[in-house]
Amino acid sequence: MVLKEILTASMVLFAVIDIIGSIPIVISLREKAGHIQSGKASLVAAFIMIAFLFLGEKILALIGIDVNSFAVAGSFVIFFLALEMILGITLFKDEALEVASIVPLAFPVIAGAGTMTTLLSMRAEYDLINIIFAIIINILIVYIILKSSSRLERILGKQGINIIRKIFGIILLAIAVKLFATNASKIVV
């Protein structure tokens, strides 16, 4: 276990997960669902990330999907989330709201395609134990932010949330486009 590796991997994951930028999504989901189970969303996201860290490439290979195709599919989900934020429309159907803690929050907002592909690429650079610690650190941060979403909403107010939602919607849209552009050309046909 190397502290420098843990910190570096944690910072990379923090940037990719972008839970700060996802605050408007979290607030929007909470408004639609009435409640978000912060603990459940955090644990499910942690499980998905750790499982994908160990089994990701094997699972994708087993079903004949390469990592780049997975990333492109994830870019579409992120794209539609961004459209919801920018245009103020609803694309995720109401029947999923009881489980908003899992879909779309735990996956793909927290443990999305960007996170998955980052985890797979970090395996080449860092020891597994250090990556696992980085995941745990990030999940704790995610949990704290999810638990604080009501307070953050009160501090920012409706106008503040709307402004942040539009700004981060555009950023999320840019991330989706970049994820698509980076991986679409690498798809093995």
Beta strands, then each sheet from edge to edge (+ up, - down):
end
